Amino acid sequence: MANESFDAVVVGAGVNGAASAYHLVKKGLSNVLVVDKGVLAGGPTGASSAVVRQHYGHEVTARMAMDSLKFFQNFEELTGGHADFKTCGVVVVGSEDKLETVRQVVEMQQRIGINTGMVDREEILELEPDMFMEDIGGGAWEPGAGYADPVATTSGLMASALAGGAQAWYDTAITELLIERGAVAGVATTRGSILTDKLVIAAGPWTPALACSIGVDVPIRASRHPVLVFQHPSRRRPQHIIFDLNQIMYSRPEGADMTLVGTLDIAHSQDDADPDNFERQPSLDEIAEWGQMLMTRFPEYADVETRAGWCGIYEYSPDWHHVIDELPTARGCWIVCGTSGHGFKLGPAVGDIVSDLALGREPRYAVEDFSLARFSSGEPIANRYAETIIG
Ligand SMILES: Cc1cc2nc3c(=O)[nH]c(=O)nc-3n(C[C@H](O)[C@H](O)[C@H](O)COP(=O)(O)OP(=O)(O)OC[C@H]3O[C@@H](n4cnc5c(N)ncnc54)[C@H](O)[C@@H]3O)c2cc1C
């Protein structure tokens, strides 16, 4: 198997690796190989809450989210697979002092063509009649938002790439990046060496170690992120995705009678988790805290029962936005990481960007915003929602 040659190699079969392979093949490159040390969507992708919203304060990210949402809405036609995408809309709510930021974000979103608007307390109650409103001044409503199945999505993207001629090697780890005269020449794997001059590393929290092996410091940290699923015996539950700025939490419908709950609070992401060795079960304290957040916003649903819970890894950059860049020590080697809580929904746009970069084309987004150098030059992306991972 040694010294096989491919036009492009993608490291990682998460949503970003699969989307990169999908777009590379769609743009005419059939001899593409995806390599994963585990299985498809076996990393953070498989643990994702898979919320797809466009409510971002950073304009380039909002544009990427808008295009990615269209991709999810047309997933079957574009890939032949299914993402199980369900449209339910997102309501962003917060106290009066938080609404100026929401207003600014909504204005920017509307300017670039996103269907969204501000909503007052009465309109919020029309959307969510059981919401506790005493601390809520208003919010925003984005009807097109929804959620998908992260494994089905990744599988659909990958299946399309494979149908177009790509290959996927699972249970195969990249052990070394092979560099010659400052350019990528291939990779060493547990199945032998592979030659290529186009390498996309979408290895999630494992990306910094690969970059470090060729002398590049990628300032990404990892944190453990619990998600809880609560069942409503009465079958009454929030009908939409909720972004609660006061409690810094989110929820979304799950199945027919459940609600999935997670946190948006940066303070919950300071644990420097080991992505190969972390506690995958939520603790009893986390179950109680997440359940309390849901019941604080929806006291009518105090009868909820815990149905499921798991933890996944967020890998995040200092400004909680993506890093998409060519490694300075290896021409032709592109990394995608720092995807934190945004990486699922942005996958289709990221694959489009990375495939353009790898093919020497100009991406349709201002990707310089996602450069690695922004951290050393002191020009990180400004976070409109301080203390949150909303972005
Ligand atoms: C609990 C949770 C909830 C989330 N909720 C949302 C959400 O609601 N909406 C949203 O947009 N995003 C969400 N995210 C974020 C999103 O899921 C991730 O940003 C995204 O899935 C990352 O995908 P990826 O393809 O970049 O990387 P990953 O999923 O991390 O995949 C990387 C792959 O690379 C492989 N790999 C690593 N090193 C090597 C190597 N040396 N050789 C070969 N293979 C290697 C791994 O095995 C892995 O399969 C959530 C994440 C978590 C954990």
The ligand as a Tripos MOL2 file, in Angstrom:
@<TRIPOS>MOLECULE
LIG
   53    58     1     0     0
SMALL
NO_CHARGES

@<TRIPOS>ATOM
      1 C1        -21.5630   18.5200   22.2140 C.3       1 LIG1
      2 C2        -21.3520   19.3640   20.9860 C.ar      1 LIG1
      3 C3        -22.4020   20.1160   20.4910 C.ar      1 LIG1
      4 C4        -22.2180   20.8710   19.3370 C.ar      1 LIG1
      5 N1        -23.2880   21.5520   18.8270 N.ar      1 LIG1
      6 C5        -23.1390   22.2340   17.6570 C.ar      1 LIG1
      7 C6        -24.2550   22.8510   17.0550 C.ar      1 LIG1
      8 O1        -25.3740   22.8040   17.5850 O.2       1 LIG1
      9 N2        -24.0790   23.4860   15.8740 N.ar      1 LIG1
     10 C7        -22.8520   23.5810   15.2630 C.ar      1 LIG1
     11 O2        -22.7470   24.1900   14.2010 O.2       1 LIG1
     12 N3        -21.7600   22.9780   15.8150 N.ar      1 LIG1
     13 C8        -21.8810   22.3170   16.9850 C.ar      1 LIG1
     14 N4        -20.8100   21.6980   17.5510 N.ar      1 LIG1
     15 C9        -19.5140   21.8440   16.9120 C.3       1 LIG1
     16 C10       -19.3420   20.9150   15.7440 C.3       1 LIG1
     17 O3        -19.9290   19.6650   16.0080 O.3       1 LIG1
     18 C11       -17.8590   20.7610   15.4230 C.3       1 LIG1
     19 O4        -17.2970   22.0570   15.2720 O.3       1 LIG1
     20 C12       -17.6360   19.9950   14.1380 C.3       1 LIG1
     21 O5        -18.3560   18.7880   14.1590 O.3       1 LIG1
     22 C13       -16.1620   19.7160   13.9310 C.3       1 LIG1
     23 O6        -16.0350   18.9100   12.7930 O.3       1 LIG1
     24 P1        -14.6260   18.5970   12.1560 P.3       1 LIG1
     25 O7        -14.8830   17.8290   10.9220 O.co2     1 LIG1
     26 O8        -13.8210   19.8570   12.0260 O.co2     1 LIG1
     27 O9        -13.8180   17.7520   13.2360 O.3       1 LIG1
     28 P2        -14.0900   16.4410   14.0740 P.3       1 LIG1
     29 O10       -15.5000   16.0850   14.1940 O.co2     1 LIG1
     30 O11       -13.2980   16.6870   15.3210 O.co2     1 LIG1
     31 O12       -13.3720   15.3140   13.2380 O.3       1 LIG1
     32 C14       -11.9610   15.2170   13.1770 C.3       1 LIG1
     33 C15       -11.6260   13.8160   12.7180 C.3       1 LIG1
     34 O13       -10.2230   13.7670   12.5020 O.3       1 LIG1
     35 C16        -9.7780   12.4690   12.8470 C.3       1 LIG1
     36 N5         -8.3390   12.5420   13.1280 N.ar      1 LIG1
     37 C17        -7.7360   13.2670   14.0810 C.ar      1 LIG1
     38 N6         -6.3980   13.0890   14.0520 N.ar      1 LIG1
     39 C18        -6.1540   12.2080   13.0480 C.ar      1 LIG1
     40 C19        -4.9750   11.6060   12.5400 C.ar      1 LIG1
     41 N7         -3.7600   11.8790   13.0310 N.pl3     1 LIG1
     42 N8         -5.0960   10.7230   11.5190 N.ar      1 LIG1
     43 C20        -6.3170   10.4410   10.9850 C.ar      1 LIG1
     44 N9         -7.4750   10.9870   11.4500 N.ar      1 LIG1
     45 C21        -7.3880   11.8520   12.4630 C.ar      1 LIG1
     46 C22       -10.6160   12.1100   14.0680 C.3       1 LIG1
     47 O14       -10.6870   10.7180   14.2560 O.3       1 LIG1
     48 C23       -11.9800   12.7500   13.7420 C.3       1 LIG1
     49 O15       -12.8650   11.8240   13.1680 O.3       1 LIG1
     50 C24       -20.9510   20.9240   18.6970 C.ar      1 LIG1
     51 C25       -19.8960   20.1620   19.1930 C.ar      1 LIG1
     52 C26       -20.0880   19.3890   20.3290 C.ar      1 LIG1
     53 C27       -18.9500   18.5740   20.8420 C.3       1 LIG1
@<TRIPOS>BOND
     1     1     2 1
     2     2     3 ar
     3     2    52 ar
     4     3     4 ar
     5     4     5 ar
     6     4    50 ar
     7     5     6 ar
     8     6     7 ar
     9     6    13 1
    10     7     8 2
    11     7     9 ar
    12     9    10 ar
    13    10    11 2
    14    10    12 ar
    15    12    13 ar
    16    13    14 ar
    17    14    15 1
    18    14    50 ar
    19    15    16 1
    20    16    17 1
    21    16    18 1
    22    18    19 1
    23    18    20 1
    24    20    21 1
    25    20    22 1
    26    22    23 1
    27    23    24 1
    28    24    25 2
    29    24    26 1
    30    24    27 1
    31    27    28 1
    32    28    29 2
    33    28    30 1
    34    28    31 1
    35    31    32 1
    36    32    33 1
    37    33    34 1
    38    33    48 1
    39    34    35 1
    40    35    36 1
    41    35    46 1
    42    36    37 ar
    43    36    45 ar
    44    37    38 ar
    45    38    39 ar
    46    39    40 ar
    47    39    45 ar
    48    40    41 1
    49    40    42 ar
    50    42    43 ar
    51    43    44 ar
    52    44    45 ar
    53    46    47 1
    54    46    48 1
    55    48    49 1
    56    50    51 ar
    57    51    52 ar
    58    52    53 1
@<TRIPOS>SUBSTRUCTURE
     1 LIG1         1 GROUP 0 **** ****
